[in-house]
Amino acid sequence: ATRQKERLALRSVECFLDDFREFLEPSSFPYVPAKEVHARAVDFIALRQYEKRWEDSIGFVADTQQRQQVRWVRVSFVLDLSKNARPEDAAHWFSVWDKFVAERNTLEA
């Protein structure tokens, strides 16, 4: 994890998964059957304590039977770069992140 953090110059990550894990813990975490994940995500985001923070982080779409399915998720990353970084340095990190995202998308496809 530390190596990946250095490789990507990560300062912080903002993701709904820690709260989602907490939401699931009383009943089924760490195992949630795949067929239940979408419904559990809908239940999660419907709770006021999570909705306000994460409503822009999970997107849903109705399937053919009008059940809500997770369509996309948003994760925010803050990089550990100087505010005075040269454009070439910023371009380098942009390239590193483009490559990382492409690799991850290939794994998930």
N, CA, C and O atoms as a DFTB+ gen file, in Angstrom:
436 C
 N C O
     1  1       0.823      -1.200       0.000
     2  2       0.000       0.000       0.000
     3  2       0.863       1.259       0.000
     4  3       0.570       2.219      -0.713
     5  1       1.933       1.252       0.806
     6  2       2.823       2.422       0.859
     7  2       3.503       2.629      -0.481
     8  3       3.661       3.759      -0.943
     9  1       3.902       1.531      -1.098
    10  2       4.553       1.632      -2.417
    11  2       3.602       2.241      -3.441
    12  3       3.993       3.107      -4.223
    13  1       2.356       1.785      -3.433
    14  2       1.347       2.317      -4.361
    15  2       1.100       3.795      -4.082
    16  3       0.936       4.589      -5.008
    17  1       1.074       4.161      -2.801
    18  2       0.866       5.563      -2.418
    19  2       1.987       6.432      -2.965
    20  3       1.739       7.525      -3.474
    21  1       3.205       5.954      -2.861
    22  2       4.343       6.700      -3.400
    23  2       4.314       6.715      -4.924
    24  3       4.571       7.746      -5.545
    25  1       4.001       5.576      -5.518
    26  2       3.950       5.468      -6.980
    27  2       2.966       6.472      -7.586
    28  3       3.190       6.999      -8.676
    29  1       1.869       6.728      -6.857
    30  2       0.820       7.614      -7.366
    31  2       0.823       8.987      -6.701
    32  3      -0.049       9.808      -6.985
    33  1       1.780       9.249      -5.831
    34  2       1.886      10.527      -5.119
    35  2       0.598      10.873      -4.368
    36  3       0.144      12.016      -4.396
    37  1       0.024       9.887      -3.705
    38  2      -1.247      10.095      -2.999
    39  2      -1.059      10.784      -1.659
    40  3      -0.198      10.410      -0.862
    41  1      -1.876      11.787      -1.431
    42  2      -1.952      12.418      -0.119
    43  2      -3.172      11.872       0.625
    44  3      -3.086      11.519       1.801
    45  1      -4.311      11.807      -0.073
    46  2      -5.528      11.288       0.557
    47  2      -6.493      10.759      -0.498
    48  3      -6.407      11.095      -1.679
    49  1      -7.413       9.920      -0.030
    50  2      -8.438       9.318      -0.883
    51  2      -9.777       9.509      -0.196
    52  3      -9.897       9.299       1.011
    53  1     -10.778       9.903      -0.956
    54  2     -12.133      10.018      -0.414
    55  2     -13.025       9.054      -1.180
    56  3     -13.265       9.215      -2.376
    57  1     -13.513       8.045      -0.457
    58  2     -14.304       6.985      -1.080
    59  2     -15.394       6.533      -0.114
    60  3     -15.183       6.504       1.098
    61  1     -16.540       6.185      -0.644
    62  2     -17.681       5.781       0.173
    63  2     -17.518       4.395       0.788
    64  3     -18.296       4.037       1.673
    65  1     -16.546       3.605       0.359
    66  2     -16.477       2.202       0.760
    67  2     -16.301       1.977       2.259
    68  3     -16.837       1.004       2.788
    69  1     -15.579       2.831       2.952
    70  2     -15.453       2.641       4.402
    71  2     -16.806       2.791       5.085
    72  3     -17.146       1.997       5.963
    73  1     -17.580       3.799       4.693
    74  2     -18.925       3.967       5.265
    75  2     -19.849       2.833       4.839
    76  3     -20.672       2.373       5.631
    77  1     -19.721       2.382       3.604
    78  2     -20.547       1.267       3.120
    79  2     -20.222       0.007       3.917
    80  3     -21.124      -0.745       4.284
    81  1     -18.944      -0.224       4.185
    82  2     -18.523      -1.378       4.990
    83  2     -19.131      -1.285       6.387
    84  3     -19.628      -2.276       6.922
    85  1     -19.089      -0.086       6.977
    86  2     -19.677       0.124       8.303
    87  2     -21.188      -0.152       8.272
    88  3     -21.730      -0.768       9.190
    89  1     -21.851       0.302       7.225
    90  2     -23.283       0.075       7.045
    91  2     -23.590      -1.427       6.975
    92  3     -24.596      -1.881       7.521
    93  1     -22.736      -2.186       6.312
    94  2     -22.963      -3.615       6.128
    95  2     -22.601      -4.453       7.347
    96  3     -23.149      -5.542       7.519
    97  1     -21.710      -3.987       8.183
    98  2     -21.167      -4.791       9.270
    99  2     -22.201      -5.479      10.154
   100  3     -22.038      -6.666      10.439
   101  1     -23.238      -4.814      10.594
   102  2     -24.157      -5.507      11.497
   103  2     -24.779      -6.771      10.904
   104  3     -25.149      -7.684      11.642
   105  1     -24.892      -6.828       9.589
   106  2     -25.612      -7.956       9.018
   107  2     -24.754      -8.919       8.210
   108  3     -24.839     -10.131       8.402
   109  1     -23.932      -8.398       7.313
   110  2     -23.340      -9.335       6.376
   111  2     -21.892      -9.092       5.983
   112  3     -21.324      -9.897       5.245
   113  1     -21.280      -8.022       6.444
   114  2     -19.898      -7.793       6.051
   115  2     -19.020      -8.845       6.712
   116  3     -19.291      -9.162       7.870
   117  1     -18.025      -9.399       6.107
   118  2     -17.406      -8.977       4.858
   119  2     -18.002      -9.619       3.606
   120  3     -17.563      -9.319       2.496
   121  1     -18.978     -10.485       3.764
   122  2     -19.515     -11.160       2.589
   123  2     -20.929     -10.694       2.293
   124  3     -21.834     -10.836       3.115
   125  1     -21.099     -10.141       1.121
   126  2     -22.423      -9.777       0.627
   127  2     -22.568     -10.484      -0.716
   128  3     -21.762     -10.260      -1.619
   129  1     -23.584     -11.334      -0.862
   130  2     -23.756     -11.997      -2.155
   131  2     -23.860     -10.971      -3.278
   132  3     -24.510      -9.936      -3.128
   133  1     -23.224     -11.263      -4.387
   134  2     -23.192     -10.329      -5.518
   135  2     -24.588      -9.871      -5.915
   136  3     -24.778      -8.705      -6.264
   137  1     -25.557     -10.759      -5.867
   138  2     -26.915     -10.391      -6.283
   139  2     -27.549      -9.357      -5.347
   140  3     -28.551      -8.737      -5.705
   141  1     -26.972      -9.163      -4.142
   142  2     -27.532      -8.212      -3.175
   143  2     -26.796      -6.868      -3.132
   144  3     -27.284      -5.922      -2.514
   145  1     -25.651      -6.775      -3.769
   146  2     -24.826      -5.569      -3.648
   147  2     -25.572      -4.318      -4.105
   148  3     -25.514      -3.289      -3.433
   149  1     -26.266      -4.393      -5.227
   150  2     -26.957      -3.214      -5.749
   151  2     -28.056      -2.751      -4.785
   152  3     -28.164      -1.562      -4.485
   153  1     -28.856      -3.683      -4.310
   154  2     -29.940      -3.331      -3.387
   155  2     -29.379      -2.760      -2.082
   156  3     -29.937      -1.817      -1.523
   157  1     -28.281      -3.331      -1.604
   158  2     -27.666      -2.821      -0.373
   159  2     -27.107      -1.424      -0.594
   160  3     -27.158      -0.596       0.316
   161  1     -26.576      -1.141      -1.778
   162  2     -26.073       0.201      -2.090
   163  2     -27.219       1.208      -2.120
   164  3     -27.063       2.340      -1.663
   165  1     -28.369       0.803      -2.656
   166  2     -29.555       1.680      -2.670
   167  2     -29.984       1.975      -1.233
   168  3     -30.274       3.123      -0.896
   169  1     -30.026       0.946      -0.386
   170  2     -30.393       1.134       1.024
   171  2     -29.400       2.068       1.722
   172  3     -29.796       2.935       2.501
   173  1     -28.132       1.885       1.439
   174  2     -27.070       2.694       2.034
   175  2     -27.246       4.172       1.699
   176  3     -27.242       5.018       2.592
   177  1     -27.397       4.476       0.436
   178  2     -27.454       5.874       0.007
   179  2     -28.775       6.531       0.421
   180  3     -28.873       7.758       0.449
   181  1     -29.784       5.726       0.740
   182  2     -31.077       6.272       1.173
   183  2     -31.029       6.785       2.619
   184  3     -31.890       7.564       3.026
   185  1     -30.047       6.360       3.377
   186  2     -29.934       6.825       4.761
   187  2     -29.347       8.228       4.796
   188  3     -28.300       8.491       4.204
   189  1     -30.029       9.119       5.491
   190  2     -29.636      10.531       5.523
   191  2     -28.163      10.722       5.919
   192  3     -27.476      11.570       5.349
   193  1     -27.684       9.948       6.879
   194  2     -26.304      10.125       7.345
   195  2     -25.285       9.850       6.242
   196  3     -24.179      10.390       6.277
   197  1     -25.640       9.025       5.274
   198  2     -24.729       8.731       4.167
   199  2     -25.093       9.511       2.908
   200  3     -24.213       9.877       2.129
   201  1     -26.365       9.763       2.708
   202  2     -26.813      10.435       1.485
   203  2     -26.131      11.787       1.303
   204  3     -25.618      12.087       0.224
   205  1     -26.123      12.594       2.345
   206  2     -25.548      13.938       2.228
   207  2     -24.082      13.889       1.814
   208  3     -23.629      14.723       1.030
   209  1     -23.352      12.930       2.329
   210  2     -21.916      12.863       2.034
   211  2     -21.616      12.190       0.701
   212  3     -20.684      12.589       0.003
   213  1     -22.399      11.170       0.339
   214  2     -22.016      10.313      -0.788
   215  2     -22.963      10.329      -1.977
   216  3     -22.752       9.565      -2.919
   217  1     -24.006      11.170      -1.980
   218  2     -24.981      11.127      -3.070
   219  2     -24.362      11.379      -4.445
   220  3     -24.892      10.909      -5.452
   221  1     -23.260      12.106      -4.501
   222  2     -22.596      12.362      -5.780
   223  2     -21.500      11.344      -6.085
   224  3     -20.746      11.504      -7.045
   225  1     -21.416      10.296      -5.265
   226  2     -20.353       9.308      -5.434
   227  2     -20.829       7.972      -5.973
   228  3     -20.013       7.124      -6.334
   229  1     -22.140       7.772      -6.031
   230  2     -22.687       6.511      -6.544
   231  2     -23.826       6.852      -7.493
   232  3     -24.760       7.564      -7.125
   233  1     -23.743       6.342      -8.712
   234  2     -24.798       6.569      -9.694
   235  2     -25.559       5.294      -9.969
   236  3     -24.966       4.223     -10.094
   237  1     -26.852       5.406     -10.061
   238  2     -27.716       4.250     -10.278
   239  2     -28.469       4.374     -11.598
   240  3     -28.672       5.473     -12.115
   241  1     -28.874       3.236     -12.127
   242  2     -29.719       3.173     -13.310
   243  2     -30.665       1.989     -13.099
   244  3     -30.288       0.990     -12.487
   245  1     -31.880       2.103     -13.601
   246  2     -32.861       1.018     -13.447
   247  2     -32.569      -0.076     -14.477
   248  3     -32.280       0.209     -15.639
   249  1     -32.650      -1.336     -14.029
   250  2     -32.484      -2.444     -14.962
   251  2     -33.818      -2.733     -15.642
   252  3     -34.769      -1.968     -15.484
   253  1     -33.900      -3.818     -16.391
   254  2     -35.117      -4.136     -17.154
   255  2     -36.313      -4.422     -16.254
   256  3     -37.456      -4.334     -16.703
   257  1     -36.066      -4.762     -14.994
   258  2     -37.157      -5.018     -14.049
   259  2     -37.338      -3.852     -13.076
   260  3     -37.943      -4.008     -12.015
   261  1     -36.809      -2.678     -13.449
   262  2     -36.926      -1.446     -12.675
   263  2     -36.242      -1.509     -11.306
   264  3     -36.594      -0.748     -10.405
   265  1     -35.276      -2.404     -11.148
   266  2     -34.465      -2.427      -9.930
   267  2     -33.266      -1.512     -10.157
   268  3     -32.697      -1.475     -11.248
   269  1     -32.895      -0.781      -9.123
   270  2     -31.744       0.116      -9.235
   271  2     -30.446      -0.681      -9.230
   272  3     -30.240      -1.559      -8.392
   273  1     -29.584      -0.361     -10.172
   274  2     -28.277      -0.997     -10.289
   275  2     -27.202       0.092     -10.199
   276  3     -27.379       1.190     -10.728
   277  1     -26.104      -0.215      -9.536
   278  2     -24.989       0.731      -9.494
   279  2     -24.406       0.802     -10.898
   280  3     -24.045      -0.219     -11.483
   281  1     -24.319       1.999     -11.425
   282  2     -23.795       2.202     -12.781
   283  2     -22.370       2.748     -12.743
   284  3     -21.533       2.398     -13.575
   285  1     -22.111       3.614     -11.759
   286  2     -20.780       4.203     -11.635
   287  2     -20.534       4.610     -10.191
   288  3     -21.467       4.790      -9.408
   289  1     -19.267       4.750      -9.861
   290  2     -18.854       5.281      -8.560
   291  2     -17.769       6.323      -8.791
   292  3     -17.032       6.271      -9.775
   293  1     -17.689       7.260      -7.873
   294  2     -16.676       8.313      -7.947
   295  2     -15.793       8.222      -6.699
   296  3     -16.282       8.121      -5.573
   297  1     -14.501       8.261      -6.932
   298  2     -13.508       8.270      -5.863
   299  2     -12.628       9.488      -6.103
   300  3     -12.183       9.722      -7.227
   301  1     -12.374      10.268      -5.050
   302  2     -11.549      11.476      -5.178
   303  2     -10.169      11.228      -4.581
   304  3     -10.027      10.623      -3.519
   305  1      -9.162      11.712      -5.292
   306  2      -7.782      11.572      -4.853
   307  2      -7.144      12.956      -4.769
   308  3      -7.339      13.794      -5.650
   309  1      -6.383      13.185      -3.707
   310  2      -5.589      14.397      -3.581
   311  2      -4.133      13.958      -3.668
   312  3      -3.684      13.085      -2.926
   313  1      -3.409      14.578      -4.585
   314  2      -2.016      14.207      -4.785
   315  2      -1.098      15.040      -3.905
   316  3      -1.410      16.177      -3.551
   317  1       0.020      14.461      -3.568
   318  2       1.004      15.115      -2.728
   319  2       2.005      15.856      -3.612
   320  3       3.171      15.473      -3.708
   321  1       1.534      16.912      -4.249
   322  2       2.365      17.738      -5.119
   323  2       2.375      19.165      -4.591
   324  3       1.416      19.623      -3.970
   325  1       3.451      19.839      -4.844
   326  2       3.571      21.226      -4.424
   327  2       2.588      22.104      -5.204
   328  3       2.334      21.868      -6.385
   329  1       2.046      23.108      -4.535
   330  2       1.191      24.075      -5.228
   331  2       1.985      24.841      -6.277
   332  3       1.417      25.401      -7.215
   333  1       3.278      24.860      -6.111
   334  2       4.161      25.564      -7.039
   335  2       4.816      24.618      -8.046
   336  3       5.831      24.957      -8.655
   337  1       4.234      23.439      -8.217
   338  2       4.815      22.458      -9.146
   339  2       4.872      23.035     -10.561
   340  3       3.976      23.758     -10.995
   341  1       5.932      22.699     -11.250
   342  2       6.077      23.144     -12.638
   343  2       5.071      22.386     -13.508
   344  3       4.695      21.263     -13.172
   345  1       4.640      22.967     -14.594
   346  2       3.700      22.291     -15.494
   347  2       4.204      20.922     -15.960
   348  3       3.412      19.993     -16.123
   349  1       5.522      20.793     -16.176
   350  2       6.077      19.501     -16.607
   351  2       5.887      18.433     -15.534
   352  3       5.620      17.271     -15.843
   353  1       6.026      18.838     -14.265
   354  2       5.826      17.889     -13.164
   355  2       4.365      17.459     -13.089
   356  3       4.067      16.276     -12.921
   357  1       3.464      18.417     -13.213
   358  2       2.031      18.093     -13.199
   359  2       1.688      17.183     -14.379
   360  3       0.911      16.241     -14.225
   361  1       2.252      17.454     -15.541
   362  2       2.001      16.621     -16.730
   363  2       2.502      15.201     -16.502
   364  3       1.864      14.239     -16.928
   365  1       3.645      15.068     -15.831
   366  2       4.167      13.733     -15.518
   367  2       3.161      12.954     -14.679
   368  3       2.855      11.802     -14.986
   369  1       2.642      13.583     -13.611
   370  2       1.700      12.883     -12.736
   371  2       0.374      12.608     -13.435
   372  3      -0.275      11.598     -13.164
   373  1      -0.025      13.494     -14.323
   374  2      -1.222      13.249     -15.132
   375  2      -1.031      11.974     -15.950
   376  3      -1.939      11.148     -16.047
   377  1       0.147      11.820     -16.533
   378  2       0.463      10.633     -17.331
   379  2       0.487       9.367     -16.465
   380  3      -0.027       8.324     -16.869
   381  1       1.084       9.465     -15.282
   382  2       1.119       8.321     -14.359
   383  2      -0.297       7.885     -14.013
   384  3      -0.600       6.692     -14.014
   385  1      -1.170       8.851     -13.717
   386  2      -2.550       8.530     -13.351
   387  2      -3.342       7.984     -14.532
   388  3      -4.140       7.062     -14.361
   389  1      -3.141       8.530     -15.715
   390  2      -3.802       7.980     -16.908
   391  2      -3.455       6.510     -17.088
   392  3      -4.325       5.686     -17.369
   393  1      -2.179       6.188     -16.925
   394  2      -1.736       4.802     -17.069
   395  2      -2.360       3.919     -15.989
   396  3      -2.822       2.816     -16.280
   397  1      -2.375       4.396     -14.751
   398  2      -2.955       3.638     -13.647
   399  2      -4.442       3.360     -13.888
   400  3      -4.895       2.229     -13.713
   401  1      -5.192       4.371     -14.285
   402  2      -6.631       4.202     -14.539
   403  2      -6.852       3.218     -15.687
   404  3      -7.739       2.368     -15.608
   405  1      -6.068       3.323     -16.735
   406  2      -6.193       2.392     -17.867
   407  2      -5.920       0.962     -17.415
   408  3      -6.633       0.040     -17.812
   409  1      -4.894       0.772     -16.588
   410  2      -4.582      -0.568     -16.057
   411  2      -5.740      -1.112     -15.234
   412  3      -6.134      -2.265     -15.404
   413  1      -6.286      -0.291     -14.344
   414  2      -7.392      -0.729     -13.489
   415  2      -8.630      -1.057     -14.300
   416  3      -9.309      -2.049     -14.034
   417  1      -8.924      -0.228     -15.288
   418  2     -10.094      -0.482     -16.131
   419  2      -9.941      -1.769     -16.928
   420  3     -10.926      -2.466     -17.170
   421  1      -8.736      -2.087     -17.334
   422  2      -8.479      -3.353     -18.045
   423  2      -8.737      -4.530     -17.129
   424  3      -9.315      -5.532     -17.549
   425  1      -8.308      -4.417     -15.866
   426  2      -8.518      -5.495     -14.894
   427  2      -9.994      -5.721     -14.611
   428  3     -10.413      -6.860     -14.407
   429  1     -10.783      -4.665     -14.596
   430  2     -12.194      -4.747     -14.216
   431  2     -13.100      -5.076     -15.387
   432  3     -14.268      -5.410     -15.188
   433  1     -12.584      -4.988     -16.602
   434  2     -13.428      -5.213     -17.786
   435  2     -13.751      -6.672     -17.989
   436  3     -14.450      -7.023     -18.940
